[in-house]
Amino acid sequence: MKRFFYALKTLLSSKLWSGAAVTGVVAAVLAIVLTEVDVPGEYLLAQYLWPGDTDGAADMLSFVASSTMTVLTTTISMTLIVLQVASGNFSHQLLRDYIESPAVRGIIAVYVGNFVYAVLVLRSLDKDAETPPQLAVTVAVIGVLIALGTFIWYVSRVVDMVRVDTIIRQSAERTLAHADTAPPTDIPAVYFERPEPPSHAAVLRAESFGYVQRVDHQSAADWAKEHEATVVIDVQPGDRIIAGQPVARWWCATQHATHALDMPDPIFLSLERVSGSDFALGLRQLLDIGVRALSPGVNDPTTARHTIGQATSVLRTLVTHPPQPVVQRDEEGRCVLWAAERTQAELLADWVSEMRRYGAQEPGVLVELLDMLHIVGEESRDPAVRVVVRKEIEAIIRAAERAIDEPLDKQRVLRAAGVQD
């Protein structure tokens, strides 16, 4: 049941029609109710209602219905073209951000609601009546004003969304938000050590291909406590999973007890890598933007250096607030759940190595990478991180000596690496 509700929540949050469906139903109910409301002329409210006759109301409602759909379809079509170009230059996540944006959902919901409301009120008009349902027609006018404000908000939001500075900042914030949930740094390292599965441990295999979107740690821990078992999950959000791949192991005290159990799958897959529990996706997006900026078709080293600066801030924060494996224990202190998490060394090595390969001919990019390595190395207490820093500095020196012909540029990189002339 939990998996069903999670799938339903994901479906509604990733589809544009969900909000529009709600406003369409609300608008239909509102139109049916308000067309039956008659406000007497002696009421104070009556002087603020629609003053025209039925023909004027029909013309106004027809205009609202037609113009609403024209503006909506034209705006969305033009925006999708802009976003398609921007996502090709920066990050494919931009289209998903567009779908999930409150401004996009808002304009579609408001315009669909206005269209449904105007059509149903128009349908209820009686040409033989001297006056139309004034309250219903007045609400349609108010809806047009709301739609105008929503349109201005939408345009400003989309313009901001396709700016490279905004894309880079949002990518960094996705990862930085994870630092607030990191465990305290004073917990002994032995607490996070992975339990070694015994020979009789059972294996949970993936049933399909996909990217890990979420791991339900709590349900796995509750199941393990209930059956006096230990669960080890070796995948984390963002990992690409192949059908049949081992993703978790569990065991009880005896082989018979282990194989008598059937562990429920705590891993939720998606056909694409999406943000959420996958905090490393922000770093991946920064890397994609930087690498594409260095491609011959874009040739924008300034943007690449900007992404390195943001990534430096992110990696420094992750070093000072390092992610740790998820560990849960029972009342007796026995480990019931251990779930893998990306290490600082892995994140640093993956980011720097790829940027180094694509930016080997740009001295400014290499200098920025060296500055990143020095900053992260000084902040980290993890020996694995310092090993990565040392190896990457050596690799950057070799890349500069191999790819940069100009002696002055080469000396600049070597000085940044701490190599004396």
C-alpha positions as CSV (number, residue, x, y, z in Angstrom):
1,M,0.0,0.0,0.0
2,K,2.8,2.4,0.8
3,R,4.4,1.7,-2.6
4,F,1.0,2.5,-4.3
5,F,0.6,5.8,-2.5
6,Y,4.2,6.8,-3.2
7,A,3.7,6.0,-6.9
8,L,0.5,8.0,-6.9
9,K,2.2,11.0,-5.3
10,T,5.1,10.8,-7.8
11,L,2.6,10.6,-10.7
12,L,0.7,13.6,-9.6
13,S,3.8,15.7,-8.9
14,S,5.4,14.9,-12.3
15,K,2.3,15.5,-14.4
16,L,1.0,18.9,-15.5
17,W,-2.6,17.8,-15.7
18,S,-3.0,17.1,-12.0
19,G,-3.5,20.7,-10.9
20,A,-5.5,21.6,-14.0
21,A,-7.9,18.7,-13.3
22,V,-8.5,20.0,-9.8
23,T,-9.2,23.6,-10.8
24,G,-11.3,22.4,-13.7
25,V,-13.6,20.5,-11.4
26,V,-13.7,23.4,-8.9
27,A,-14.5,25.8,-11.7
28,A,-17.3,23.6,-12.9
29,V,-18.9,23.3,-9.5
30,L,-18.5,27.1,-8.9
31,A,-20.1,27.9,-12.3
32,I,-23.1,25.6,-11.6
33,V,-23.7,27.1,-8.2
34,L,-23.2,30.8,-9.0
35,T,-25.4,30.8,-12.1
36,E,-28.3,29.9,-9.7
37,V,-27.5,32.8,-7.4
38,D,-29.6,36.0,-7.9
39,V,-28.5,39.2,-6.1
40,P,-31.4,41.6,-5.6
41,G,-30.9,45.1,-6.8
42,E,-31.4,46.7,-3.4
43,Y,-28.3,44.9,-2.0
44,L,-25.1,46.9,-1.6
45,L,-23.2,44.1,-3.5
46,A,-25.4,44.6,-6.6
47,Q,-23.8,47.9,-7.6
48,Y,-20.5,46.2,-8.0
49,L,-21.7,43.3,-10.2
50,W,-21.9,43.0,-14.0
51,P,-24.0,46.0,-15.2
52,G,-24.6,44.8,-18.8
53,D,-27.3,42.8,-20.5
54,T,-27.2,39.1,-21.5
55,D,-25.8,39.8,-25.0
56,G,-22.9,41.7,-23.5
57,A,-22.2,39.0,-21.0
58,A,-22.2,36.3,-23.7
59,D,-19.7,38.3,-25.8
60,M,-17.5,38.8,-22.8
61,L,-17.6,35.1,-21.8
62,S,-16.9,34.0,-25.4
63,F,-13.9,36.3,-25.4
64,V,-12.6,34.9,-22.1
65,A,-12.9,31.3,-23.3
66,S,-11.2,31.8,-26.6
67,S,-8.4,34.1,-25.5
68,T,-7.6,32.0,-22.5
69,M,-6.9,28.9,-24.5
70,T,-5.1,30.9,-27.2
71,V,-2.7,32.6,-24.8
72,L,-2.1,29.3,-22.9
73,T,-1.3,27.2,-25.9
74,T,0.9,29.8,-27.5
75,T,2.8,30.6,-24.3
76,I,3.5,26.9,-23.4
77,S,4.6,26.1,-27.0
78,M,7.1,29.0,-27.2
79,T,8.4,28.2,-23.7
80,L,9.0,24.6,-24.5
81,I,11.1,25.5,-27.5
82,V,13.2,27.9,-25.3
83,L,13.6,25.2,-22.6
84,Q,14.5,22.5,-25.1
85,V,17.4,24.7,-26.3
86,A,18.4,25.7,-22.8
87,S,18.3,22.1,-21.5
88,G,20.5,21.0,-24.4
89,N,23.1,23.6,-23.5
90,F,22.9,23.2,-19.7
91,S,21.1,20.4,-18.0
92,H,18.3,17.9,-19.0
93,Q,16.9,18.5,-15.5
94,L,15.6,21.8,-16.7
95,L,12.6,20.3,-18.4
96,R,11.6,18.4,-15.2
97,D,12.1,21.6,-13.2
98,Y,9.8,23.3,-15.6
99,I,7.1,20.7,-15.2
100,E,7.4,20.8,-11.4
101,S,7.6,24.6,-11.2
102,P,4.7,26.3,-9.3
103,A,4.5,29.0,-11.9
104,V,3.9,26.5,-14.7
105,R,1.4,24.5,-12.7
106,G,-0.2,27.7,-11.6
107,I,-0.8,29.2,-15.1
108,I,-2.2,26.0,-16.5
109,A,-4.5,25.5,-13.5
110,V,-5.7,29.1,-13.6
111,Y,-6.3,29.2,-17.3
112,V,-8.0,25.8,-17.5
113,G,-10.2,26.9,-14.6
114,N,-11.1,30.2,-16.3
115,F,-11.9,28.3,-19.6
116,V,-14.1,25.7,-17.9
117,Y,-15.9,28.4,-15.8
118,A,-16.5,30.7,-18.8
119,V,-17.9,28.0,-21.0
120,L,-20.3,26.7,-18.4
121,V,-21.5,30.1,-17.4
122,L,-22.0,30.9,-21.1
123,R,-23.9,27.7,-21.6
124,S,-26.3,28.7,-18.8
125,L,-27.2,32.1,-20.3
126,D,-30.8,32.6,-21.3
127,K,-31.2,35.0,-24.2
128,D,-34.8,35.8,-23.2
129,A,-33.7,36.9,-19.8
130,E,-33.3,40.7,-19.2
131,T,-30.2,40.2,-17.1
132,P,-27.6,37.5,-16.9
133,P,-26.5,35.8,-13.6
134,Q,-24.6,38.9,-12.5
135,L,-22.6,37.3,-9.8
136,A,-21.4,34.5,-12.0
137,V,-20.4,36.9,-14.8
138,T,-18.6,39.2,-12.3
139,V,-16.6,36.2,-11.0
140,A,-15.5,35.5,-14.6
141,V,-14.2,39.1,-14.9
142,I,-12.2,38.6,-11.7
143,G,-10.9,35.4,-13.1
144,V,-9.5,37.2,-16.1
145,L,-7.6,39.6,-13.8
146,I,-6.2,36.7,-11.8
147,A,-5.1,35.1,-15.1
148,L,-3.3,38.3,-16.1
149,G,-1.4,38.3,-12.9
150,T,-0.6,34.6,-13.2
151,F,0.7,35.2,-16.7
152,I,3.1,37.9,-15.6
153,W,4.4,35.7,-12.8
154,Y,4.8,32.8,-15.2
155,V,6.9,34.9,-17.7
156,S,9.2,36.3,-15.0
157,R,9.6,32.8,-13.5
158,V,10.5,31.2,-16.9
159,V,12.9,34.0,-17.8
160,D,14.7,33.4,-14.4
161,M,14.6,29.6,-14.9
162,V,16.6,29.6,-18.1
163,R,19.4,31.9,-16.8
164,V,22.5,29.9,-16.4
165,D,23.2,31.5,-13.0
166,T,19.9,30.3,-11.7
167,I,20.4,26.8,-13.0
168,I,23.8,26.6,-11.4
169,R,22.5,28.0,-8.1
170,Q,19.6,25.6,-8.0
171,S,21.8,22.6,-8.8
172,A,24.1,23.5,-5.9
173,E,21.2,24.0,-3.5
174,R,19.9,20.5,-4.2
175,T,23.1,19.0,-2.8
176,L,23.7,21.6,0.0
177,A,20.2,20.9,1.4
178,H,21.5,17.4,2.3
179,A,24.2,18.8,4.6
180,D,21.5,19.8,7.1
181,T,20.5,16.2,7.5
182,A,24.0,14.8,7.9
183,P,24.7,13.0,11.2
184,P,27.0,14.7,13.8
185,T,30.7,14.4,13.1
186,D,31.6,13.2,16.6
187,I,30.0,9.8,16.1
188,P,32.8,7.1,16.0
189,A,33.6,5.7,12.6
190,V,33.0,2.1,13.9
191,Y,29.3,3.0,14.2
192,F,29.0,3.2,10.4
193,E,31.0,0.1,9.5
194,R,29.2,-2.2,7.1
195,P,28.2,-5.5,8.7
196,E,29.8,-8.5,6.8
197,P,27.0,-10.8,5.5
198,P,27.4,-14.4,6.5
199,S,27.5,-17.2,4.0
200,H,23.8,-18.0,4.5
201,A,22.7,-14.4,3.8
202,A,19.8,-14.1,1.3
203,V,20.0,-11.7,-1.7
204,L,17.4,-9.3,-2.9
205,R,17.7,-8.6,-6.6
206,A,16.2,-5.8,-8.7
207,E,13.2,-6.8,-10.8
208,S,13.6,-4.2,-13.5
209,F,15.9,-1.5,-14.9
210,G,15.9,2.0,-13.5
211,Y,17.5,4.6,-11.3
212,V,17.1,4.4,-7.5
213,Q,14.7,7.2,-6.7
214,R,14.2,6.5,-3.0
215,V,15.1,3.8,-0.4
216,D,12.5,3.2,2.3
217,H,15.0,2.8,5.2
218,Q,12.3,2.9,7.9
219,S,10.2,0.1,6.5
220,A,13.3,-2.1,6.0
221,A,14.4,-1.4,9.6
222,D,11.0,-2.2,11.0
223,W,10.9,-5.5,9.1
224,A,14.3,-6.4,10.3
225,K,13.4,-5.7,13.9
226,E,10.2,-7.7,13.6
227,H,12.0,-10.8,12.3
228,E,15.3,-10.3,14.3
229,A,17.2,-9.9,11.0
230,T,19.9,-7.6,9.7
231,V,19.5,-5.8,6.4
232,V,22.3,-4.4,4.3
233,I,21.4,-2.2,1.3
234,D,24.3,-1.6,-1.1
235,V,22.6,0.9,-3.4
236,Q,21.7,4.5,-2.9
237,P,19.5,7.1,-4.6
238,G,20.8,7.9,-8.1
239,D,22.4,4.5,-8.7
240,R,21.6,2.9,-12.1
241,I,20.2,-0.6,-11.5
242,I,20.1,-3.5,-13.9
243,A,17.4,-6.2,-13.7
244,G,18.7,-9.0,-11.7
245,Q,21.4,-6.9,-9.9
246,P,21.9,-7.6,-6.2
247,V,20.7,-4.6,-4.3
248,A,20.4,-5.8,-0.7
249,R,21.2,-8.7,1.6
250,W,19.6,-9.9,4.8
251,W,20.1,-12.7,7.3
252,C,19.0,-14.0,10.6
253,A,20.8,-16.1,13.2
254,T,20.4,-19.3,11.3
255,Q,20.2,-20.3,7.6
256,H,16.7,-21.9,8.1
257,A,15.3,-18.7,9.6
258,T,16.8,-16.6,6.9
259,H,15.4,-18.5,3.9
260,A,12.0,-18.8,5.6
261,L,11.6,-15.1,5.2
262,D,10.7,-13.0,2.1
263,M,11.9,-9.4,2.5
264,P,9.7,-6.7,0.9
265,D,11.5,-4.5,-1.6
266,P,12.3,-1.1,0.0
267,I,13.8,0.3,-3.2
268,F,11.8,2.6,-5.5
269,L,13.0,2.9,-9.1
270,S,12.4,5.5,-11.8
271,L,13.2,5.4,-15.5
272,E,15.2,8.6,-15.1
273,R,17.4,10.1,-12.5
274,V,15.5,12.7,-10.6
275,S,16.1,14.9,-7.6
276,G,14.7,14.2,-4.2
277,S,16.6,11.7,-2.1
278,D,19.5,11.8,-4.7
279,F,21.5,14.6,-3.2
280,A,24.4,13.9,-5.6
281,L,22.3,14.8,-8.6
282,G,23.0,18.5,-8.0
283,L,26.8,17.9,-8.3
284,R,26.1,15.8,-11.4
285,Q,24.2,18.7,-13.0
286,L,27.0,21.2,-12.2
287,L,29.4,18.8,-13.9
288,D,27.1,18.5,-16.9
289,I,26.9,22.3,-17.2
290,G,30.6,22.7,-16.9
291,V,31.5,20.0,-19.4
292,R,29.0,21.3,-22.0
293,A,30.3,24.8,-21.5
294,L,33.8,23.5,-22.5
295,S,32.4,21.7,-25.6
296,P,33.4,23.1,-29.0
297,G,29.8,24.0,-29.8
298,V,29.4,26.2,-26.7
299,N,33.0,27.2,-25.9
300,D,32.2,29.1,-22.7
301,P,35.1,28.7,-20.2
302,T,33.6,31.4,-18.0
303,T,30.5,29.3,-17.3
304,A,32.7,26.3,-16.6
305,R,34.7,28.2,-14.1
306,H,31.5,29.4,-12.5
307,T,30.3,25.8,-12.0
308,I,33.7,24.9,-10.5
309,G,33.3,27.7,-8.0
310,Q,29.8,26.5,-7.0
311,A,31.0,22.9,-6.8
312,T,33.9,24.0,-4.5
313,S,31.4,25.4,-2.1
314,V,29.2,22.3,-2.3
315,L,32.1,19.9,-1.8
316,R,33.6,21.9,1.0
317,T,30.3,21.7,2.8
318,L,30.0,18.0,2.3
319,V,33.5,17.6,3.7
320,T,32.7,19.5,6.8
321,H,29.2,17.7,7.1
322,P,30.1,14.4,5.5
323,P,27.3,12.0,4.4
324,Q,27.3,8.7,6.3
325,P,25.7,5.3,5.8
326,V,22.2,5.0,7.2
327,V,22.5,2.8,10.4
328,Q,19.6,1.8,12.6
329,R,19.9,-0.4,15.7
330,D,17.4,-2.1,18.0
331,E,17.0,-1.7,21.7
332,E,19.9,-4.1,22.4
333,G,22.3,-2.2,20.1
334,R,22.2,-4.8,17.3
335,C,22.5,-3.4,13.8
336,V,19.2,-4.0,12.0
337,L,19.9,-1.8,9.0
338,W,22.9,-0.6,7.1
339,A,22.4,1.4,3.9
340,A,25.2,2.7,1.7
341,E,25.8,6.4,1.1
342,R,28.2,8.1,-1.2
343,T,31.5,9.1,0.4
344,Q,33.3,12.5,0.1
345,A,36.2,10.8,-1.8
346,E,33.9,9.3,-4.4
347,L,32.1,12.6,-5.0
348,L,35.3,14.6,-5.3
349,A,37.0,12.0,-7.6
350,D,34.1,11.7,-9.9
351,W,33.6,15.5,-10.2
352,V,37.3,16.6,-10.6
353,S,38.4,13.8,-12.9
354,E,35.7,14.4,-15.6
355,M,36.1,18.1,-15.5
356,R,39.9,17.7,-15.8
357,R,39.6,15.6,-18.9
358,Y,37.4,18.0,-20.7
359,G,39.2,21.1,-19.5
360,A,42.8,20.0,-19.9
361,Q,43.5,22.7,-22.6
362,E,42.0,25.6,-20.5
363,P,44.5,26.9,-18.0
364,G,41.9,28.9,-16.1
365,V,39.8,25.8,-15.6
366,L,42.8,23.8,-14.4
367,V,43.7,26.5,-11.9
368,E,40.1,26.6,-10.6
369,L,40.2,22.8,-10.1
370,L,43.5,23.1,-8.3
371,D,42.1,25.8,-6.0
372,M,39.1,23.5,-5.3
373,L,41.4,20.6,-4.4
374,H,43.5,22.7,-2.0
375,I,40.4,24.0,-0.3
376,V,38.8,20.6,0.1
377,G,42.0,19.0,1.2
378,E,42.6,21.6,3.9
379,E,39.1,21.1,5.3
380,S,38.9,17.3,5.2
381,R,40.1,15.0,7.9
382,D,39.3,11.9,5.8
383,P,42.5,10.2,4.6
384,A,40.7,8.9,1.5
385,V,39.8,12.5,0.5
386,R,43.4,13.6,0.9
387,V,44.6,10.7,-1.3
388,V,42.1,11.8,-4.0
389,V,43.3,15.4,-3.7
390,R,47.0,14.3,-4.1
391,K,46.3,12.0,-7.0
392,E,44.1,14.6,-8.8
393,I,46.7,17.3,-8.4
394,E,49.3,15.0,-10.0
395,A,46.9,14.2,-12.8
396,I,46.2,17.9,-13.5
397,I,50.0,18.5,-13.6
398,R,50.4,15.7,-16.2
399,A,47.4,17.0,-18.2
400,A,48.8,20.5,-18.3
401,E,52.2,19.3,-19.4
402,R,50.6,17.2,-22.1
403,A,47.9,19.5,-23.5
404,I,49.1,23.1,-22.9
405,D,51.8,24.4,-25.3
406,E,52.1,27.9,-24.1
407,P,54.9,28.1,-21.4
408,L,53.3,31.0,-19.6
409,D,50.0,29.2,-19.3
410,K,51.7,26.0,-18.2
411,Q,53.7,27.9,-15.5
412,R,50.5,29.4,-14.2
413,V,49.0,25.9,-13.7
414,L,52.1,24.6,-12.1
415,R,52.3,27.5,-9.7
416,A,48.7,26.8,-8.7
417,A,49.6,23.2,-8.1
418,G,52.4,24.2,-5.8
419,V,55.2,23.2,-8.2
420,Q,58.2,25.5,-8.1
421,D,59.3,26.9,-11.5
